[in-house]
Amino acid sequence: MAHYNPRYQGMAGDEATARARAYWGPGVYEGDPVDIKKAQGAAQERFVEVLNANPRAPVVMPLEYIVDPAVIHKAIFDPSFSGEMLSTEIRKAKANFLDDLDKSTIRKAGNDSTNSMVHATWDSEVEMLFRRAVHPIQAIIRTEACLGKYAQWDAIGPTGGASAAYVGENPVFAGGEFTPGSRVEACKIAASDGYVTQMAQFSATAQIPARDPTAVLTETCNEALRELKDRGLLGVSRDTALGVTTYEDAPALAFPGIHELLNNNVADPNWVTAAAATNTWEKLEPYIQTVYLNMLQDKVVPDVAVCDFKTWHMILRGLEKFYVSENLKTTEYGIQTLTLNFARGPLPVVPMEQLPTATGANGAFFMLDSTRLAYRQLWGPMFQLLANENGNSHFLINEAGLLIDKTDTTAAASLQGAVLGITI
């Protein structure tokens, strides 16, 4: 821990293990599913104890998500959890956050003395205009603990790594054993840094009441990290400055996203490319049925679908022709789901604004078995105060992890499904 430098992407295995163990604490093991909100709170308590015991210790502090991803997960998968319930939970979470962050900070805070990071007013429900409340793809894909620089997991193919057959009265067996695909991949580090000038700090502390510009800037940087994570999981442009995204393979320092993992399977894929002019629900539905059946034959049951907004609206318009009652759950915070019914159960469909929507054959409909996907996390978002530079306060927020697919035994055999090339 003492020698860990977050500015460098490379780090030794023992450094990664030490940082992971400090973050996750005792009793958590490699691959354990975790309640990330509770884990973040527990990590904060441990790091605060260190600072209280040694005020000269480096300032390193885990950050918490404002909205518990478990609440978003429930909104997507639980039909009894209404949009109004979700809105209430989000408002409560934001209000609790602002109880910790003095409201005067929200009024005017910037990284220098001439600008404001947020609007100067807020409404009666303390809406935070600079901050997205929810990140659906991060709620869909569960978090698992990683305790070393390299994540290790077993992936299971279509037959589960074993076989069976009818045999004669006196069978002769050649011998065999369970053969899962053992996978090992290095965790990737994502980072966002910020600074506050000395002039801004002095100006803020001179106010009545005093203001803390670093607090708001920390949240904006943390939000930028979450946006990057969204894009990384989906497999689209990692440049968060770009509003319009395209599908891209992972750069050298990033992990492959869902789109790339699917595309790597060219031998026996569960994804299909739609024919030209597939631009209505009636034309799209047969492809979805084909992908669903292909996945079932590979012993993979999709439990959620994600798509771009244009494809989502195409499906909605098509379903409106057949449903008299409303087949839609929505909230004022951007979570919208509609449900497709299949033999193995309902399939909630969630639109993702990060997915490309350029006019043409760019639409995509991903069908996922979320129980076989995970974000293996080495450590969550961590605030670290860096050296004073030219009188300015400089800090860094970073996290490390990667997406794993437990249906992919070779890095080119993912059994997740998709319809690509939809005309939008």
Summary of the structure (lengths in Angstrom):
residues: 424
radius of gyration: 23.6
end to end distance: 49.4
largest distance: 90.9
contacts: 1322
relative contact order: 0.18
helix: 32%
strand: 23%
